[in-house]
Amino acid sequence: MYALAQQSNICFEKMVFKLGIVIAVMAIFSGGGMKLNATESVLGYYVQENTMLKEQSNALFLLRQAWMNDVKEKYAQYQLREIADGIVYVRMIKTINAKKVKINIAEINRNVNSNIEIAPKLASVKLHARKKIKNIAPDAKIAVNGTYFKQDTGTPLGALVINNKIITGPIYERVALGIGENGFKTSRAAFEGYIKTGDKIIKIDNINQPRMLFTQTLMYTPIWGEMSPSSKKQSINIAVSNGIITKISSSPVAIPKDGYVISSASTMLKSLKKGDNITVKYTLKPEWKDIEHVISGGPYLIKDGNIFIDTASQKLNGITGRNPRTAVGYTKDNVMIMVTVDGRKENVSGVTLGELAEILKELGCYEAINLDGGSSTVMYVDGNTISGSNLNSVAVSNALTVSIRG
């Protein structure tokens, strides 16, 4: 990194030297038309700019060096791999409650490398798919499994936003991580939406999620697939294309490429008819500013710097035991920390949610959430799958990925 900073300074100095020559030549061939003070002014501007760029480059170098010194000290007992500028990986083995625990840790610091991109990725262009993580994000420097999902179809269960587009809505208002260019946010996520025709307003309960209650009114967009889902009880499916109702049926209907399908109990949608003009609005709550991506899991592990595990309120009481785990969090300085814990292997134990929260707190997380775990737990590091209950057959719905732009 020092060589890189040094090279940048040399390039800046060469640029200013060449500009000085060009300006001097222009002054000579202009017959003195370019005044010396103007030449000095232009050259002075570029010298000032060069000085600022050199200072910024040196400051960035010092910031990188300080961070690397910190992580080397933090993981002094373990082997540290620098995957790229601002990205490190550590393999840690600890004994927790007399159990051998293998922990995989990735720290990602965009403060020292603005070319780091953090984003969720789907297994396919449609929701109902599962792939090995190396096929979801082959070029990623780091990737871990993401949201909960239906095992039979791969459909994500919970809030997922990619590039400001809501892919799926939240369930049980479970906690979600927001990812922006300049930082992260965490909060329990809710969905808010409605359709309107004339003076009629109908509430939408969720988007691109399996039906949990017969009375729910759900919205399905083209990313769901070709057809709206079937219902065990009588329901109405309304296809909307370019803001106009084009079809109403008690059977599944094709999802328009330029629209969506609204599905609900017949009593909820009986006032709508073919040809009606429809307006739709929906959003996630909270409406975070400067957040491009959202990935959900649950429960909370760390909140405001303290261990906080709210399994009951997020309807996750069934996952508290010792299992393979995946979690993501961040420090007060906006350094992301990804963790997977191996388990279900010979002589290797997973961890409870409480033990996982302790690990993340020790690593310095100010906020952290649990992601899908168990057989879904997997971490991919620079071309290799290095964590998982079965490295040869792990297939997941989506992944949280870290890559380098360009």
C-alpha positions as CSV (number, residue, x, y, z in Angstrom):
1,M,0.0,0.0,0.0
2,Y,2.9,2.4,0.7
3,A,4.3,1.8,-2.8
4,L,0.9,2.6,-4.2
5,A,0.7,5.9,-2.3
6,Q,4.3,6.8,-3.3
7,Q,3.5,6.0,-6.9
8,S,0.4,8.3,-6.8
9,N,2.5,11.2,-5.4
10,I,5.1,10.7,-8.2
11,C,2.4,10.8,-10.8
12,F,0.9,14.0,-9.4
13,E,4.3,15.7,-9.4
14,K,5.0,14.6,-13.0
15,M,1.6,16.0,-14.1
16,V,2.3,19.4,-12.5
17,F,5.8,19.5,-14.1
18,K,4.3,18.7,-17.6
19,L,1.6,21.3,-17.1
20,G,4.2,23.9,-16.2
21,I,6.1,23.2,-19.4
22,V,2.9,23.4,-21.5
23,I,1.9,26.7,-20.0
24,A,5.4,28.1,-20.5
25,V,5.5,27.0,-24.2
26,M,2.0,28.5,-24.7
27,A,3.2,31.8,-23.3
28,I,6.3,31.9,-25.6
29,F,4.4,31.0,-28.8
30,S,1.6,33.4,-28.0
31,G,4.1,36.2,-28.5
32,G,3.8,37.2,-25.0
33,G,0.0,37.4,-25.2
34,M,-0.3,35.3,-22.1
35,K,0.8,37.4,-19.2
36,L,3.3,35.9,-16.7
37,N,1.0,36.5,-13.8
38,A,-1.8,34.5,-15.6
39,T,0.7,31.7,-16.2
40,E,1.8,31.7,-12.6
41,S,-1.9,31.7,-11.5
42,V,-2.8,28.7,-13.6
43,L,0.3,26.8,-12.5
44,G,-0.3,27.8,-8.9
45,Y,-3.8,26.4,-9.1
46,Y,-2.5,23.0,-10.3
47,V,0.2,23.0,-7.6
48,Q,-2.4,23.7,-5.0
49,E,-4.6,20.9,-6.4
50,N,-1.6,18.6,-6.4
51,T,-0.8,19.4,-2.8
52,M,-4.4,18.6,-1.7
53,L,-4.4,15.3,-3.6
54,K,-1.0,14.4,-2.1
55,E,-2.4,15.2,1.4
56,Q,-5.5,13.1,0.8
57,S,-3.4,10.2,-0.5
58,N,-1.1,10.4,2.4
59,A,-4.1,10.6,4.9
60,L,-5.7,7.6,3.3
61,F,-2.4,5.7,3.5
62,L,-2.1,6.5,7.2
63,L,-5.7,5.5,7.8
64,R,-5.2,2.1,6.0
65,Q,-2.0,1.6,8.0
66,A,-3.7,2.4,11.3
67,W,-6.6,0.1,10.6
68,M,-4.3,-2.8,9.6
69,N,-2.3,-2.3,12.7
70,D,-5.5,-2.4,14.8
71,V,-6.8,-5.6,13.2
72,K,-3.3,-7.3,13.5
73,E,-3.4,-6.5,17.2
74,K,-7.0,-7.5,17.5
75,Y,-6.3,-10.9,16.0
76,A,-2.7,-11.3,17.2
77,Q,-3.3,-15.0,18.1
78,Y,-4.7,-15.9,14.8
79,Q,-3.6,-16.0,11.1
80,L,-4.8,-12.9,9.3
81,R,-5.4,-12.8,5.5
82,E,-5.6,-9.5,3.7
83,I,-8.0,-10.3,0.9
84,A,-7.9,-6.8,-0.6
85,D,-7.5,-3.2,0.6
86,G,-10.0,-2.8,3.4
87,I,-10.9,-6.5,3.5
88,V,-9.4,-9.1,5.9
89,Y,-10.3,-12.7,6.8
90,V,-9.6,-14.6,10.0
91,R,-10.1,-18.2,11.0
92,M,-10.5,-18.5,14.8
93,I,-10.9,-21.6,17.0
94,K,-12.2,-21.1,20.5
95,T,-13.6,-23.2,23.3
96,I,-17.0,-22.0,24.4
97,N,-18.7,-23.9,27.3
98,A,-16.3,-26.8,26.9
99,K,-17.2,-27.0,23.2
100,K,-14.7,-26.6,20.3
101,V,-16.0,-23.8,18.0
102,K,-14.6,-22.8,14.6
103,I,-15.4,-19.2,13.7
104,N,-14.8,-17.5,10.4
105,I,-14.6,-13.7,10.5
106,A,-14.4,-11.1,7.7
107,E,-13.9,-7.4,8.4
108,I,-14.7,-4.9,5.6
109,N,-13.6,-1.3,5.9
110,R,-14.9,1.0,3.2
111,N,-13.3,4.0,5.0
112,V,-10.0,2.9,3.5
113,N,-11.3,1.7,0.2
114,S,-14.2,3.4,-1.5
115,N,-14.2,0.8,-4.3
116,I,-15.6,-1.9,-2.0
117,E,-19.2,-2.7,-2.9
118,I,-21.5,-4.5,-0.4
119,A,-24.8,-5.8,-1.7
120,P,-27.2,-8.8,-1.6
121,K,-27.5,-11.0,-4.7
122,L,-30.2,-13.5,-5.7
123,A,-29.5,-17.0,-6.9
124,S,-31.5,-16.2,-10.1
125,V,-33.4,-13.5,-11.9
126,K,-36.5,-15.1,-10.4
127,L,-37.2,-15.6,-6.7
128,H,-37.7,-19.4,-6.7
129,A,-34.2,-20.7,-7.0
130,R,-31.2,-22.0,-5.0
131,K,-27.6,-22.1,-6.0
132,K,-24.2,-22.7,-4.3
133,I,-22.8,-19.4,-3.1
134,K,-19.8,-19.7,-5.4
135,N,-22.3,-19.6,-8.3
136,I,-24.2,-16.7,-6.9
137,A,-21.2,-14.5,-6.4
138,P,-18.2,-16.1,-8.2
139,D,-16.3,-12.8,-8.3
140,A,-16.9,-11.7,-4.7
141,K,-14.1,-11.3,-2.3
142,I,-16.4,-12.3,0.5
143,A,-19.9,-13.7,0.6
144,V,-22.2,-15.2,3.2
145,N,-25.7,-16.7,3.0
146,G,-28.4,-14.1,3.4
147,T,-32.1,-14.2,4.4
148,Y,-34.3,-17.1,5.5
149,F,-35.9,-18.8,2.6
150,K,-38.4,-21.6,1.8
151,Q,-36.3,-24.8,1.5
152,D,-38.5,-26.3,-1.3
153,T,-38.6,-23.3,-3.6
154,G,-35.8,-21.0,-2.5
155,T,-38.2,-18.0,-2.1
156,P,-36.7,-15.4,0.3
157,L,-38.6,-15.0,3.5
158,G,-38.2,-11.4,4.8
159,A,-37.3,-8.0,3.6
160,L,-34.9,-7.9,0.6
161,V,-34.0,-4.7,-1.3
162,I,-31.5,-4.6,-4.1
163,N,-30.5,-1.3,-5.7
164,N,-33.4,0.5,-4.1
165,K,-35.9,-2.0,-5.5
166,I,-38.1,-3.9,-3.0
167,I,-37.7,-7.6,-4.0
168,T,-39.6,-9.1,-1.1
169,G,-41.3,-7.7,1.9
170,P,-40.7,-8.3,5.6
171,I,-42.4,-11.0,7.7
172,Y,-43.2,-10.6,11.4
173,E,-41.4,-7.3,11.2
174,R,-38.1,-9.0,11.6
175,V,-34.9,-7.0,11.9
176,A,-33.1,-5.9,8.8
177,L,-29.7,-4.4,7.9
178,G,-29.7,-1.4,5.6
179,I,-26.6,-0.8,3.4
180,G,-25.7,2.5,2.0
181,E,-22.6,4.0,0.4
182,N,-21.7,5.8,3.5
183,G,-22.8,3.5,6.3
184,F,-25.3,1.0,7.7
185,K,-28.5,1.0,9.6
186,T,-30.5,-1.6,11.5
187,S,-34.2,-1.7,12.5
188,R,-37.1,-4.0,12.5
189,A,-38.8,-3.6,9.1
190,A,-42.5,-3.3,8.2
191,F,-44.4,-3.0,4.9
192,E,-46.8,-0.2,4.1
193,G,-48.8,-0.1,0.8
194,Y,-52.1,0.4,-0.9
195,I,-53.9,0.3,-4.2
196,K,-56.4,3.1,-5.1
197,T,-59.1,3.3,-7.8
198,G,-61.4,6.2,-7.7
199,D,-62.3,6.8,-4.1
200,K,-61.6,3.2,-3.1
201,I,-58.4,2.5,-1.2
202,I,-57.3,-1.1,-0.4
203,K,-54.5,-1.9,1.9
204,I,-51.7,-4.2,0.6
205,D,-50.1,-6.4,3.4
206,N,-47.0,-7.5,1.6
207,I,-45.1,-8.0,-1.6
208,N,-43.7,-11.2,-3.2
209,Q,-44.2,-13.3,-0.1
210,P,-46.1,-16.6,0.5
211,R,-49.5,-16.2,1.9
212,M,-49.6,-16.5,5.7
213,L,-53.3,-15.5,6.3
214,F,-56.2,-16.0,4.0
215,T,-57.3,-12.4,4.6
216,Q,-54.0,-10.9,3.5
217,T,-53.9,-8.8,0.3
218,L,-50.6,-9.6,-1.5
219,M,-48.8,-8.1,-4.4
220,Y,-46.8,-10.1,-6.9
221,T,-44.4,-8.5,-9.4
222,P,-42.6,-10.1,-12.4
223,I,-39.6,-11.2,-10.3
224,W,-41.9,-13.6,-8.6
225,G,-42.3,-15.7,-11.8
226,E,-44.7,-16.2,-14.7
227,M,-47.8,-16.9,-12.6
228,S,-49.3,-15.7,-9.3
229,P,-49.4,-18.4,-6.6
230,S,-52.3,-20.7,-6.1
231,S,-54.4,-20.5,-3.0
232,K,-55.9,-23.4,-1.0
233,K,-59.0,-21.3,-0.4
234,Q,-61.0,-19.3,-2.8
235,S,-59.3,-16.0,-3.7
236,I,-59.3,-13.4,-6.4
237,N,-56.3,-12.6,-8.5
238,I,-56.3,-9.3,-10.3
239,A,-53.7,-8.6,-13.1
240,V,-52.8,-4.9,-13.5
241,S,-50.9,-3.8,-16.7
242,N,-49.8,-0.2,-17.1
243,G,-52.1,0.8,-14.3
244,I,-55.3,-0.8,-15.7
245,I,-57.0,-4.0,-14.5
246,T,-56.8,-6.5,-17.4
247,K,-58.0,-9.7,-15.8
248,I,-59.8,-10.9,-12.7
249,S,-59.8,-14.6,-11.9
250,S,-60.3,-17.1,-9.0
251,S,-57.4,-19.1,-10.5
252,P,-53.7,-18.1,-10.7
253,V,-53.1,-15.5,-13.5
254,A,-50.1,-14.5,-15.5
255,I,-48.1,-11.6,-14.0
256,P,-47.8,-8.8,-16.5
257,K,-44.3,-7.8,-17.4
258,D,-45.4,-4.1,-17.2
259,G,-47.4,-4.5,-14.0
260,Y,-48.3,-6.8,-11.1
261,V,-51.0,-9.1,-9.6
262,I,-53.0,-8.3,-6.5
263,S,-54.2,-11.4,-4.7
264,S,-56.7,-11.6,-1.8
265,A,-59.9,-13.1,-0.5
266,S,-62.8,-12.4,-2.8
267,T,-64.5,-10.3,-0.1
268,M,-61.5,-8.0,0.0
269,L,-61.4,-7.2,-3.8
270,K,-65.0,-7.5,-4.8
271,S,-65.4,-3.8,-5.5
272,L,-62.8,-3.9,-8.3
273,K,-63.6,-4.6,-12.0
274,K,-61.9,-5.1,-15.3
275,G,-60.8,-1.8,-16.9
276,D,-60.5,0.1,-13.6
277,N,-57.5,2.5,-13.4
278,I,-55.3,1.5,-10.5
279,T,-52.7,3.5,-8.6
280,V,-50.3,1.6,-6.3
281,K,-47.9,2.9,-3.7
282,Y,-45.8,0.9,-1.3
283,T,-42.6,1.2,0.8
284,L,-40.7,-0.3,3.7
285,K,-40.8,1.3,7.1
286,P,-38.6,2.9,8.3
287,E,-37.9,4.7,5.0
288,W,-34.1,5.0,5.3
289,K,-32.4,7.8,3.4
290,D,-29.1,7.0,1.7
291,I,-29.7,3.2,1.8
292,E,-29.6,1.2,-1.4
293,H,-29.8,-2.4,-0.1
294,V,-31.7,-4.2,2.7
295,I,-31.2,-7.7,3.9
296,S,-33.2,-9.3,6.7
297,G,-32.8,-12.0,9.3
298,G,-33.5,-12.1,12.9
299,P,-33.3,-11.8,15.8
300,Y,-31.2,-8.9,16.9
301,L,-27.9,-9.8,18.5
302,I,-26.4,-6.5,19.3
303,K,-28.4,-3.2,19.7
304,D,-26.8,0.1,20.6
305,G,-23.6,-1.7,21.7
306,N,-25.4,-4.1,24.0
307,I,-26.4,-7.8,23.6
308,F,-30.1,-7.8,22.7
309,I,-31.8,-11.0,21.6
310,D,-35.6,-10.6,20.8
311,T,-36.5,-14.1,19.6
312,A,-40.0,-14.1,20.9
313,S,-41.1,-10.8,19.3
314,Q,-39.7,-12.0,16.0
315,K,-41.3,-15.5,16.2
316,L,-37.9,-17.2,16.3
317,N,-38.0,-19.2,19.5
318,G,-37.3,-22.4,17.6
319,I,-33.7,-21.4,16.6
320,T,-32.1,-20.7,20.0
321,G,-30.2,-24.0,20.3
322,R,-26.6,-24.7,19.3
323,N,-26.3,-24.6,15.5
324,P,-24.1,-23.4,12.7
325,R,-24.6,-19.7,12.5
326,T,-24.3,-16.7,10.2
327,A,-24.4,-13.1,11.4
328,V,-23.5,-9.6,10.2
329,G,-22.9,-6.4,12.2
330,Y,-20.9,-3.2,12.1
331,T,-18.8,-1.1,14.5
332,K,-19.3,2.5,15.4
333,D,-16.8,3.4,12.7
334,N,-18.9,1.6,10.1
335,V,-16.6,-1.4,9.7
336,M,-18.7,-4.3,8.6
337,I,-18.1,-7.7,10.4
338,M,-19.4,-10.9,8.9
339,V,-19.2,-14.1,11.0
340,T,-20.0,-17.7,10.3
341,V,-19.7,-20.5,12.9
342,D,-19.2,-24.1,11.8
343,G,-21.2,-26.9,13.3
344,R,-22.9,-30.3,12.6
345,K,-19.5,-31.7,11.9
346,E,-17.4,-34.2,13.8
347,N,-15.8,-32.6,16.9
348,V,-17.2,-29.2,15.9
349,S,-20.0,-27.5,17.8
350,G,-22.2,-24.7,16.7
351,V,-23.3,-21.9,19.1
352,T,-26.4,-20.6,20.7
353,L,-27.7,-17.2,19.8
354,G,-26.4,-15.9,23.1
355,E,-23.0,-17.3,22.4
356,L,-23.0,-15.8,18.9
357,A,-24.0,-12.4,20.4
358,E,-21.0,-12.6,22.8
359,I,-18.7,-13.3,19.9
360,L,-19.9,-10.3,17.9
361,K,-19.7,-8.0,21.0
362,E,-16.1,-9.1,21.5
363,L,-15.4,-8.3,17.9
364,G,-16.6,-4.7,18.5
365,C,-20.0,-4.7,16.8
366,Y,-22.3,-1.8,17.8
367,E,-25.2,-3.3,15.9
368,A,-25.6,-6.9,14.7
369,I,-28.2,-9.3,13.4
370,N,-28.6,-13.0,13.0
371,L,-29.0,-14.3,9.4
372,D,-30.2,-17.7,8.2
373,G,-28.1,-20.5,9.7
374,G,-28.0,-24.2,10.2
375,S,-27.5,-26.0,6.9
376,S,-27.6,-22.7,5.1
377,T,-24.5,-21.3,6.9
378,V,-21.7,-20.7,4.4
379,M,-18.9,-18.3,3.8
380,Y,-17.1,-17.8,0.6
381,V,-13.6,-16.1,0.6
382,D,-11.8,-15.1,-2.6
383,G,-12.7,-18.1,-4.7
384,N,-13.1,-20.7,-2.0
385,T,-16.0,-21.9,0.1
386,I,-14.4,-22.2,3.5
387,S,-17.4,-22.6,5.9
388,G,-20.5,-24.7,5.9
389,S,-22.1,-27.8,7.3
390,N,-21.5,-29.5,3.9
391,L,-19.2,-27.6,1.6
392,N,-20.1,-29.7,-1.5
393,S,-23.9,-29.3,-1.4
394,V,-24.7,-25.9,0.1
395,A,-27.4,-24.2,-2.0
396,V,-29.0,-21.0,-0.8
397,S,-31.5,-18.5,-2.0
398,N,-29.4,-15.3,-1.8
399,A,-26.1,-14.0,-0.5
400,L,-24.6,-10.9,1.1
401,T,-21.6,-10.2,-1.1
402,V,-18.5,-8.0,-0.9
403,S,-16.7,-7.2,-4.1
404,I,-14.3,-4.6,-5.6
405,R,-15.7,-2.2,-8.3
406,G,-13.8,-2.2,-11.6
